[in-house]
Amino acid sequence: MSANGIIFTVFTKPWRMPLPELGKYVSELGFDGIEFPLRPGYQVEPEDVAKGLPAAAKQLADFGVKIYSVAGPSDEATIAACAEAGVPIIRVMVSVGDEGYLAAVEKAQREYDALIPLLDKHGVKLGVQNHCHRFVANAIGLRHLMEKYDPKHIAAVWDAAHCALDGELPELAVDILWSHLCMVNLKNGIWQRTNGPEAEVAEWKTYWTSGRQGLASWPKVAGELKKRDFDGIVCLTAEYSDHDSVDRLTAEDIAFAKSLFS
């Protein structure tokens, strides 16, 4: 943990090595902990969560690494396993299908309403992340989704890059989400054109780049959080379009992030 109380974690999606190797690697990079992908093909799969997640937490603790969040399902078995393993947050997102945003929010709220007793019983919270494209994409969308809930149950995971891709300023996003903010995701991206200027209509894709190079200003993100004395989790998501450079870029980005919050 840094001197100002920031907990730096990394989403370990790029690395499927055995847990002892993962713990050593993450620790040497300089992270306090991780977000664990509780997904098929990883060190613990969803059907093995009851035994696997607490065991994984113990193995990683040998290297001074704590699981601060998981990306996975929000069923009763996962909630209970997170409580046993000491994992405070299950990160989820809300997709928006053909039915539209309002219907997607209503559906998500019905699911959350049913989960509140379990979350309360086990002391675990859902961290809902914004995501561009067909998801609840920005801070104001997240606020509308969760403002009726106690943040000890349903809280916000603010992804600064997805807000930037959606055109939302970091200082406004933090203001909108502050009452429910439990975690900040740091990555960065740009819109990259996929056809030439002679095309009738421009087409674009997202290119995930390093923290210094994208649309989200990490200095402005850190500045706004420091101004408000944020002392929670900052998770680097280790998502880069240049897959062969993940290790190098992650090492560069954690050094950059720490310099901004020092």
N, C-alpha and C positions, 0 to 999 in steps of 0.2 A: 504494500500500500504506500502511496506517495505521501509526502509530508502534509499535503492539504486534504488528505482523506479520500482521494480518488482511488478506486479499485480498478486496475487495468486487467481486462480479460480478453481472450481471443476465441473466436468461433473456430472449432477444430475440424470443420468440415473438410478441409483439404488433406487431412492426415489420418490415415487408417492404420498406422503402426500400432503394435502392442502397447497397452497402457503404460507400462514402466518407461518405454522409450518416449511416449508422448509426454509424460510428466517431466522427464528430464529435458526434453526439447523445449517445452513451453517455459519451464523455469529458467533455462539458459537464455531464452529470448528476452526475459525480463518481465513477464506477466505474473500477476498475482493469482490468476485463476483462468477458468475457461467457461465458454458456453459449449455444452456437449450436444452433438447431433444424435438424438435418440431416434434413429432411423434404421431401416434395413441396410445391412452391409457394413455397419459400424461396430465398434467394440462392444456395445450393448444394444441389442435390438429390442423393439417395443414389447414383444411377447415375453422377454426375459427381464423386464424392468424391476420386478419385485426384489429379486436377488441380485441382479446384475448392476443396478445403479448404486446401491449402497457399497457393494464390493469395489466398484470402480472408484468411488469417492475415497475409500480407504487406501487404495493403491496410489492414487494421485497425491493424497495427503503426505505420503512418504517423501515427496519431492517439493513439499510446500505449496502445492497447487490445489485450489478449492474449485469445485463446480458451483458457480454462482447462478447459472441458468441452464436450462435445456431447451432445445428446439425439438418439439415432439408433440404427441397427442396430449389431450387434456382430460383423459378419462380418470376414473377413480383409482385404478391401479397405479397410474403414473403420478397422480397427486400424492398418494400414500407413500410411494417409493421416494419421491422428492423429499417428503417430510423426514423419512428415515435417514436419507443420505445427507440431509442438511442443505438441500438445494432450495433457495427461496422463490425462484421465478421459473415459470414455464412460458416460453415465448411463443406467441401465436400471431397469425395475421388473419384478416377478414377479406376473403375474395368477393368480388362483385360480379355476378353473372348477368345473364340476359334480363333478369328481373329488375336490375337497377340497384342503385345505392341504398335507397330507403328500405327496400325489402331486405337487402343483405344485412343492414343494421338491425332491423327487427328480428331477423332470424338469429343473428349473433346474440342479441340481448336475451332472447328466450333460452338459448344455451347457457349463457352466463348466469341467468336467474336460477337455473336448475343446479348449477355448480357451486353457488355461493355457500351453501351449508358444508360441502366437502372442503372447499378452500378454507373456510373459517375453522373447521374442525382440525385441519392439519397444519394451519399456519403457512400456507403456500399461496402465492398470487399468480394470476395470469398477467403477463406483460404483453400488451397488444401493440404490434409494430405497424407503422405505416409502410406502404410499398407502392411504388408507381405502377402504372398500367391498370389492370382490372382488379384493384384492391382498394380498400380504404387507404387513400394515397397520401394524405397530408395531415398536418396537425389539427386543423379545424375539424376535419372528418373524424379523427380520433377523439377529440373533445366531445363532439356530438354523440359519439358512440358510448362513451364511458362516464360522462359527467354525473349520471345518476348514481354511480357506484362509489363505495368507499374504496380509496386507493389501496387499502390493505388487501383487498380482494381482486380488483381489476385496475391495473395501472398501465401507464404509457411507456412504451419503448420507442423513443424518438430516433428515427434514422435520418440523420442530417442530409445524407446524399440523396435519398429518395425525395425528401422535401425540396432540395435544390433542383432536382430534375423536374419537379412539379411546379417550380417557380416560387417557392415559399421562402422568405427570408429567415435566417436562423434566429434573430432577435424576436421576431414575431412568433415563430414556432415555440420557442421556449416560454414566452409569456402565455401563450394559449394552453400549453400542457403542464405548466409548472405545478399545479395543485396535484397532479396525478403522475408526475414523472418519477420512474423508478430506475431507468437505465437509458443510456445514450449509445447508439450504434455509430461508429465512425468507419466510413469507407468513402470512396469518391468515384464520380462518374462524369462522363460528358455525353452529349448527343453527337453521334457520328453519322454523317450522311452515307447512305449505301448506294445512291445512284448519282449520275453526273448532272451538271447544271443544264444540260440540254433536255433533261426529262420534263415531261409536262407537269408532273407533281413531284415534289421532293419527298424522299423516304429516308427515315432515320432509324438507328438502333442505339442502344445504350452500350457504351464502352467503359468498363470498370478500370480505373487507373489508380495511381498512388495518391496518398493524402494531399500532397502539394499541388496536384495537377488538375483536379476536377472542379465542378461547378460549386460544390460546397466549400466555403472558406473555413477550414479548420481553425485558423486563428480567431475568426469571429465567433465560431461555436464555442471554443474554449473561453474566450473573453466574456461572452454572455453568461456561461455557466459559473465562471469564477466570480463575476459581479454579484451573482445570487448565492454564492457560497455553496454550490453543489458539491456534495461529498459522497456520491454514489458510484455506481458501476459505469465505466466507459468500456465498451466492447468493440474491439477491432474485428471486423467480420472476415478479413483475409480473403476478400473476393476481388479477383483481378482477371481481366480478359486475357492477359498474358499468363497463361497457366504455368508456363515453365519458369516464371520468375516469382512465384508465390513466396518462396522462402526469403529471397532477397528483399522483396518489397515489404513483406511483413516486418522484417527486422528494421528496415528504414522507417516504416510508419510508426512503430511503437517508440522509436527514439524521437521522432518528430512530435508525436502526441505528448510524450512526457515533457519535452521542452516547452510546449505550449501551456501545460498546466502547472509547471514548476513555479 
